[in-house]
């Protein structure tokens, strides 16, 4: 039996365990690039990154270089970054604004809509080559779709629509955008990029893991507990910098007692998606303190939505939403992370910060502060996580047991009226089991079995 056959792939995923090969086998990783990243809807970015005609940025899908661009007519397009002449990348600057794309190898020039505009030394081709040349447009990715400004694409021409694929997770994007007083968000403040020597799955699993913070982040939790309280300076007097307050609160929250982590909500939906909820609310956040900035934000949001709808928007307590297989974002903190697999044991993560249009500027400054504290390469939080990812990868690649046990909560997780599946407790490993059910479905092309549903809801 081939190790890439559907029969073998199914043998790697058991109800309460998965085989270590899914993290360490280079052949399985190559199959993932074809079957999973080559077929799923992937989050590429946000249309605020291509505001004007001619704006573009470069990214990757299943390790294939692509260009995300807004053409001169205003349509967002995604192209394979490959000249149709000799195959060289037609664009190499990471972002910019152009009237046309010109290949640096032989000068072939393409419109921002993809059409081949100009070929140098045209007389060197036979007259009958005109029709052939006219067909050599910049190749477009099979499917592109937007939701609330977020850009998605799929390399597969066939498959579920974006709406069907996201299902209930549409409401996580709604949660993020609905918080903006002007009804829109935009990428701002640059991007953090970090790499780690580990499999891409590790980061998506970690972002829904309620057990690890007390252990992985123990040193930063202890440092925060020993430091000045939020609102106090190092001398114990009133007054502090916002960065200090955000850092101290975040670190101390990671050290919440076990009953708190057990009581949070961990939810899963079809296609491997999931999210955490029921923890971060205004009483725990710097923005929720009695301060004029947050009061002004409430006023502006209420002015646009009305009191009742504004209350419902702010009552949503989702915190990490995972869009399988390449994205994790935090609506309340305006952070979005995109995972780029490079090899079976090498991954890169891009982190973007968002501005709520119409909100007080200080809220965006707090967003950047939070990003520095949690997602920056000098962050106490991220550096802990990266160390654990690499330790996990080294352990998995070594000897010993062949299996990883993921049975926490198994048999006690319950479906709800929204056709989601909720963990029996906030530390259930239901999200890992759900991700591997989706993994198996993509990898074999067969149904993963019982559906956890994909209806959109309002709150959890």
Secondary structure, DSSP 8 states (H G I E B T S, - for coil): --TTSHHHHHHTEETTEEETHHHH-HHHHHHHHHHTTTTS-EEEEEGGGG-STTEEEEEEETTEEEEEEE-TTS-EEEEES--TTT---S--SSEEE-SEEE-TTT--EEETTS-EEE-TTGGGS-GGGHHHHHT----B-SEEEEETTEEEEES-SSS--HHHHHGGGHHHHHHHHHTSTTS-EEEEEEEEEEEESS-THHHHHHTT-SSTHHHHTHHHHHHHHHS--TTB-TTS-B---HHHHHHHHHHHHHT--HHHHHHSEEEE-GGG-EEEESS--TTTSGGGSS-HHHHHHHHHHHHHH-HHHHHHHHH-----EEETTTEEEETTTTEEEEEEEEETTEEEEEEEEEEETTS-HHHHHHHHHHHHHHTSTT-HHHHHHHHHHHHHHHHHHSSS-SEEE--TTTTT-EE-TTS-EE-SSTT--HHHHHHHHHHHHHHHSS--SS-------S--
